[in-house]
Amino acid sequence: MKKDLHEIEDLLRESRLPDTDFSQSRYAIWHRIINAQRERRKPRAFYFLPSWVWILASILLTGVCILVMYYLASF
């Protein structure tokens, strides 16, 4: 048993590593997965606008609604 282990250890020491770098291939695979998820979640309609545009539009819409309410309350 001990001799078998030594033979295996020697065999492993003498063998060369594969030519491909596993960390690089994992990195490339994760990048492909992340890019595919981004493409799938890519917005279709007006969601491509930045968030500050939506904030400004909601503030303006709220202001217009308040003005309309004051105008209608004056009657």
Residue frames relative to the residue before (quaternion, step in Angstrom):
aa qw qx qy qz dx dy dz
M 1.0000 0.0000 0.0000 0.0000 0.00 0.00 0.00
K 0.6843 0.4765 -0.2905 0.4694 3.56 0.86 -0.96
K 0.6377 0.5233 -0.3294 0.4594 3.54 1.02 -0.75
D 0.6240 0.5373 -0.3351 0.4578 3.57 1.03 -0.76
L 0.6521 0.5133 -0.3141 0.4612 3.58 0.94 -0.85
H 0.6525 0.5059 -0.3153 0.4679 3.56 0.97 -0.82
E 0.6370 0.5205 -0.3285 0.4641 3.56 1.00 -0.77
I 0.6537 0.5048 -0.3130 0.4690 3.57 0.98 -0.85
E 0.6482 0.5134 -0.3195 0.4628 3.58 0.94 -0.86
D 0.6542 0.5013 -0.3134 0.4718 3.59 0.94 -0.82
L 0.6331 0.5301 -0.3251 0.4609 3.55 0.99 -0.84
L 0.6731 0.4913 -0.2964 0.4665 3.57 0.94 -0.87
R 0.6418 0.5250 -0.3271 0.4533 3.59 1.00 -0.74
E 0.7161 0.4588 -0.2511 0.4623 3.56 0.98 -0.85
S 0.6112 0.5585 -0.3705 0.4210 3.58 1.10 -0.51
R 0.3900 -0.7196 0.5256 0.2319 3.55 -1.12 0.67
L 0.5650 -0.6044 0.4476 0.3394 3.53 -1.21 0.53
P 0.5778 -0.5756 0.4275 0.3899 3.59 -1.12 0.45
D 0.6130 -0.5948 0.3873 0.3469 3.53 -1.19 0.56
T 0.6736 0.4876 -0.3090 0.4615 3.59 1.05 -0.62
D 0.3605 -0.7016 0.5727 0.2231 3.51 -1.13 0.73
F 0.3796 -0.7684 0.4675 0.2167 3.56 -0.45 1.20
S 0.6264 0.5345 -0.3588 0.4396 3.60 1.01 -0.66
Q 0.6496 0.5055 -0.3235 0.4667 3.59 1.00 -0.73
S 0.6675 0.4876 -0.3215 0.4618 3.59 0.92 -0.80
R 0.6212 0.5213 -0.3430 0.4741 3.60 1.05 -0.69
Y 0.6335 0.5345 -0.3171 0.4609 3.55 1.01 -0.88
A 0.6711 0.4920 -0.2982 0.4677 3.59 0.93 -0.86
I 0.6433 0.5172 -0.3255 0.4612 3.59 0.98 -0.79
W 0.6603 0.4937 -0.3139 0.4709 3.60 0.92 -0.88
H 0.6321 0.5257 -0.3383 0.4579 3.59 1.01 -0.71
R 0.6493 0.5075 -0.3236 0.4649 3.58 0.96 -0.79
I 0.6430 0.5191 -0.3215 0.4623 3.59 1.00 -0.82
I 0.6749 0.4922 -0.2958 0.4634 3.59 0.88 -0.95
N 0.6561 0.5011 -0.3175 0.4665 3.60 0.94 -0.81
A 0.6392 0.5136 -0.3320 0.4662 3.60 1.01 -0.73
Q 0.6453 0.5058 -0.3244 0.4716 3.60 1.01 -0.77
R 0.6389 0.5189 -0.3307 0.4617 3.58 0.99 -0.77
E 0.6568 0.5088 -0.3132 0.4602 3.57 0.94 -0.85
R 0.6617 0.5077 -0.3112 0.4556 3.56 0.99 -0.82
R 0.7287 0.4181 -0.2338 0.4894 3.59 1.04 -0.79
K 0.3870 0.7350 -0.4837 0.2757 3.58 1.23 0.06
P 0.4506 -0.7157 0.4592 0.2719 3.60 -0.75 1.00
R 0.3810 -0.7510 0.5068 0.1844 3.52 -1.12 0.70
A 0.7963 0.3310 -0.1675 0.4778 3.63 0.74 -1.02
F 0.8317 -0.1509 0.1428 0.5149 3.57 -0.68 -1.11
Y 0.4641 0.7131 -0.4291 0.3032 3.58 1.24 0.01
F 0.5417 0.6238 -0.4096 0.3870 3.58 1.22 -0.15
L 0.5262 0.6272 -0.4148 0.3971 3.61 1.25 -0.23
P 0.5359 -0.6247 0.4474 0.3497 3.60 -1.06 0.62
S 0.6493 -0.5575 0.3534 0.3777 3.56 -1.18 0.52
W 0.6180 0.5555 -0.3727 0.4131 3.63 1.00 -0.63
V 0.5962 0.5497 -0.3671 0.4557 3.62 1.12 -0.53
W 0.6608 0.4959 -0.3076 0.4721 3.58 0.97 -0.82
I 0.6330 0.5226 -0.3329 0.4641 3.60 1.02 -0.76
L 0.6668 0.4957 -0.2975 0.4704 3.58 0.89 -0.93
A 0.6591 0.5060 -0.3124 0.4604 3.60 0.93 -0.84
S 0.6657 0.4917 -0.3175 0.4630 3.61 0.95 -0.78
I 0.6278 0.5171 -0.3395 0.4725 3.62 1.05 -0.70
L 0.6643 0.4946 -0.3034 0.4712 3.59 0.92 -0.87
L 0.6543 0.5063 -0.3149 0.4653 3.59 0.94 -0.81
T 0.6314 0.5168 -0.3281 0.4761 3.58 1.02 -0.76
G 0.6528 0.5140 -0.3095 0.4623 3.59 0.96 -0.85
V 0.6501 0.5033 -0.3159 0.4735 3.59 0.94 -0.83
C 0.6485 0.5130 -0.3208 0.4619 3.60 0.95 -0.81
I 0.6420 0.5091 -0.3236 0.4732 3.61 0.99 -0.78
L 0.6499 0.5066 -0.3183 0.4688 3.60 0.95 -0.83
V 0.6448 0.5065 -0.3210 0.4739 3.60 0.97 -0.79
M 0.6420 0.5160 -0.3286 0.4622 3.61 0.98 -0.78
Y 0.6544 0.4910 -0.3152 0.4810 3.62 0.95 -0.81
Y 0.6408 0.5255 -0.3219 0.4579 3.57 1.00 -0.80
L 0.6965 0.4586 -0.2736 0.4793 3.59 0.93 -0.89
A 0.6362 0.5291 -0.3351 0.4505 3.62 1.10 -0.58
S 0.6119 0.5737 -0.3580 0.4102 3.60 1.13 -0.47
F 0.6081 0.5562 -0.3681 0.4305 3.64 1.16 -0.27
